[in-house]
Structure formats: structure tokens, C-alpha cells
């Protein structure tokens, strides 16, 4: 990852949540940000379906997760269930070949 910084930020929450949309805008000032509503939007290490800030439509981004060591920031809207956040984090690890259940 970048020195002291984030390579990518995943913003989790409803696509109509103004709280989450604002988080996405703020996150995008620090690193490439991807607003998703749950783990199923992460298709692979190269594909993520997300709603870009300022858009009302979801798109598929390619090359969203850089190869090699990466620092991923995760944030979520106020009404996003903790379970969904955990599932997204596990999915990010899964697409990189890491079994979350094996972590300490």
C-alpha cells in the first residue's frame, strides 16, 4: 500500500442512502472509492459492481483491487448492518485467496 495511505476504499450501504452517498464522496477524496450494497457486488479481484458518486446507476469497474499487498479502507452507512460489513470484509479476503476463518 501507499505510505500511510489507502489503496482503495469500499463504502457499504444502500444505494439510496444519502448518508452512504456522502461517505462515498468523502472517501473518494482519499483513494478510489467503490459504493456497494453488499458482498455480492464483489465479483472477483478484478471486477466490482458499484454505484459511482454522482450516478444513479451501478456499473462494473475492472481492476478495482490492485495486485500485491494492498491497504483497503472499509466504511459503511449508519444503517448498514454489522453482519453485512463483516460479509463484505470476508468477501474481499476471499477474492484474494484468504480464508477469513483462518485469521487470528
C-alpha positions as CSV (number, residue, x, y, z in Angstrom):
1,X,0.0,0.0,0.0
2,X,0.9,3.6,-0.2
3,X,3.0,5.1,2.6
4,X,0.5,5.6,5.4
5,X,-2.4,5.7,2.9
6,X,-5.2,3.6,1.4
7,X,-5.1,2.0,-2.0
8,X,-8.9,1.6,-2.2
9,X,-11.9,2.3,-0.1
10,X,-15.1,0.2,-0.1
11,X,-18.2,2.1,1.1
12,X,-21.0,-0.2,2.1
13,X,-24.7,0.8,2.3
14,X,-27.9,1.3,0.4
15,X,-27.7,3.0,-3.0
16,X,-30.4,5.4,-1.9
17,X,-28.9,6.2,1.5
18,X,-27.8,9.9,1.5
19,X,-25.6,9.1,4.4
20,X,-23.7,6.4,2.4
21,X,-23.6,8.6,-0.7
22,X,-22.0,11.4,1.3
23,X,-19.5,8.9,2.7
24,X,-18.7,7.8,-0.8
25,X,-18.0,11.3,-1.9
26,X,-15.7,11.9,1.1
27,X,-13.9,8.6,0.7
28,X,-13.2,9.4,-2.9
29,X,-11.0,12.3,-1.9
30,X,-8.6,9.9,-0.2
31,X,-8.5,6.9,-2.6
32,X,-10.5,5.3,-5.3
33,X,-13.9,4.6,-3.6
34,X,-16.5,2.0,-4.5
35,X,-20.0,2.2,-3.1
36,X,-21.6,-1.2,-2.8
37,X,-24.6,-2.5,-1.0
38,X,-23.3,-5.9,-0.1
39,X,-20.7,-8.7,-0.7
40,X,-22.4,-10.0,-3.9
41,X,-21.2,-6.8,-5.7
42,X,-17.6,-8.0,-5.4
43,X,-17.4,-10.4,-8.3
44,X,-13.6,-11.0,-8.4
45,X,-10.3,-9.3,-7.6
46,X,-10.7,-7.6,-11.0
47,X,-14.5,-6.8,-11.0
48,X,-16.7,-4.9,-8.6
49,X,-20.2,-3.7,-9.3
50,X,-20.7,-0.3,-7.7
51,X,-22.6,3.0,-7.9
52,X,-20.1,5.8,-8.7
53,X,-20.6,9.0,-6.7
54,X,-23.0,11.3,-8.5
55,X,-24.5,8.5,-10.5
56,X,-27.9,6.7,-10.1
57,X,-26.7,3.6,-11.9
58,X,-24.5,0.8,-11.0
59,X,-21.5,-0.1,-13.2
60,X,-18.9,-2.8,-13.2
61,X,-15.4,-1.5,-12.6
62,X,-12.4,-3.5,-13.7
63,X,-9.0,-3.6,-11.9
64,X,-10.5,-2.2,-8.7
65,X,-8.3,-4.2,-6.4
66,X,-4.6,-3.8,-7.1
67,X,-2.3,-6.8,-7.1
68,X,0.2,-7.4,-4.3
69,X,0.0,-6.0,-0.8
70,X,-3.0,-3.6,-0.6
71,X,-4.5,-1.4,2.0
72,X,-8.3,-1.4,1.8
73,X,-10.3,1.0,3.8
74,X,-13.9,-0.1,4.7
75,X,-16.6,2.3,5.9
76,X,-20.4,2.0,6.0
77,X,-23.5,4.0,6.2
78,X,-25.2,4.4,9.6
79,X,-28.0,1.9,8.9
80,X,-25.7,-0.8,7.3
81,X,-25.9,-4.0,9.5
82,X,-22.6,-5.1,11.1
83,X,-23.2,-8.5,9.6
84,X,-23.2,-7.0,6.1
85,X,-19.9,-5.2,6.8
86,X,-18.4,-8.5,8.0
87,X,-19.6,-10.3,4.9
88,X,-18.0,-7.7,2.7
89,X,-14.7,-7.9,4.5
90,X,-14.7,-11.7,4.3
91,X,-15.6,-11.4,0.5
92,X,-12.6,-9.1,-0.1
93,X,-10.3,-11.6,1.6
94,X,-11.9,-14.5,-0.3
95,X,-11.3,-12.9,-3.7
96,X,-7.6,-12.5,-2.7
97,X,-7.5,-16.2,-1.7
98,X,-7.5,-15.6,2.1
99,X,-9.9,-17.6,4.3
100,X,-11.2,-15.2,6.9
101,X,-12.0,-18.1,9.3
102,X,-8.2,-18.9,9.4
103,X,-7.2,-15.4,10.6
104,X,-6.3,-14.9,14.3
